[in-house]
Amino acid sequence: MIEMNNSTSIAPGNNDVVIITVNDNVPSFIINNQIFTNKKIGTSLDYNPHIKTINIDDDSANNILEESVLCCGLCCILTLIIPFMVGDLYFGFKEQPCLDQKFGGLHIGIGKWLLVSGFMLLSIILSLIMAPCIIKSNVGLCLSITIVLLFAFFFIAWTIIGAVIFWRYLEPDHLCDDNLTVYLWGRIIIGLIVSACICCGIKSSDTD
């Protein structure tokens, strides 16, 4: 089954030849579900019941490209987020003395910080999965942008809080075990790098 964005669908049989031309350019021939391109073959052929022609305009081709890029981008982002979500929830639910300790004027420990961070990343993942369906309308697009900005600002602020708890109170006294300490080092450093990238992205969008 071959489906096009202009609601044209075709299911070539074993003996069917499908000619696809993009904006009257070089045609591609689908024979037995295999694609062939030949610059020397013209697009005008005598009528044959086994030959079907599909014309794709520039908009359809661009839509296909945009959807492919969007899917690849979402897959890359999810690949980066999911390990940290799992790590935050895993260490956040573990029972360690250092997780529940509160320091100074802060009323949260590193355990609650990890749990909130993990559920926040889970919410981001669910939002990214639903984004392709939501952004098709103008209202959905505005709602998606608002949610993304809220997540971005909260992520930056929460990462800074975690860095203060860890580097100011936990790390100097080595209160956590080695596995959690190594994870928090990597988690917070990467979080700060991502926060810096978010700030640069927001600043560049404002200048444009």
QUIBELCOR-V157265 format. One record per pair of residues at least 24 apart in sequence whose C-alpha atoms are under 8 Angstrom apart, sorted by the first residue. I is the first residue (numbers start at 1). GAP is how many residues later the second one is. D is the distance in whole Angstrom. If there is no record, write none. Layout:
i=I gap=GAP d=D
i=I gap=GAP d=D
//
This chain:
i=4 gap=56 d=8
i=5 gap=55 d=6
i=5 gap=58 d=8
i=5 gap=59 d=8
i=6 gap=54 d=7
i=15 gap=35 d=7
i=16 gap=34 d=5
i=16 gap=35 d=6
i=16 gap=36 d=8
i=17 gap=33 d=6
i=17 gap=34 d=5
i=17 gap=35 d=6
i=18 gap=33 d=6
i=18 gap=34 d=5
i=18 gap=35 d=6
i=18 gap=36 d=7
i=19 gap=24 d=8
i=19 gap=32 d=7
i=19 gap=33 d=6
i=19 gap=34 d=5
i=19 gap=35 d=6
i=20 gap=33 d=6
i=20 gap=34 d=5
i=20 gap=35 d=6
i=20 gap=36 d=7
i=21 gap=32 d=8
i=21 gap=33 d=6
i=21 gap=34 d=5
i=21 gap=35 d=6
i=22 gap=33 d=6
i=22 gap=34 d=5
i=22 gap=35 d=6
i=22 gap=36 d=7
i=22 gap=39 d=8
i=23 gap=32 d=7
i=23 gap=33 d=6
i=23 gap=34 d=5
i=23 gap=35 d=6
i=24 gap=31 d=8
i=74 gap=54 d=7
i=74 gap=55 d=8
i=78 gap=47 d=7
i=81 gap=40 d=7
i=81 gap=44 d=8
i=82 gap=39 d=8
i=82 gap=40 d=8
i=82 gap=43 d=8
i=84 gap=34 d=7
i=84 gap=37 d=8
i=84 gap=103 d=7
i=85 gap=32 d=7
i=85 gap=33 d=5
i=85 gap=34 d=7
i=85 gap=36 d=6
i=85 gap=37 d=6
i=86 gap=32 d=7
i=87 gap=31 d=8
i=88 gap=26 d=5
i=88 gap=27 d=6
i=88 gap=29 d=7
i=88 gap=30 d=5
i=89 gap=25 d=7
i=89 gap=26 d=6
i=89 gap=29 d=5
i=89 gap=30 d=8
i=91 gap=89 d=7
i=96 gap=80 d=8
i=97 gap=79 d=8
i=98 gap=72 d=8
i=98 gap=77 d=6
i=98 gap=78 d=6
i=99 gap=77 d=8
i=103 gap=62 d=8
i=103 gap=66 d=7
i=109 gap=56 d=7
i=110 gap=52 d=7
i=110 gap=55 d=7
i=110 gap=56 d=7
i=113 gap=45 d=8
i=113 gap=49 d=7
i=117 gap=41 d=8
i=120 gap=31 d=8
i=124 gap=27 d=8
i=152 gap=43 d=8
i=152 gap=46 d=7
i=155 gap=40 d=7
i=156 gap=35 d=8
i=156 gap=36 d=8
i=156 gap=39 d=5
i=159 gap=29 d=7
i=159 gap=32 d=6
i=159 gap=33 d=7
i=159 gap=36 d=8
i=160 gap=32 d=8
i=162 gap=26 d=7
i=163 gap=25 d=6
//
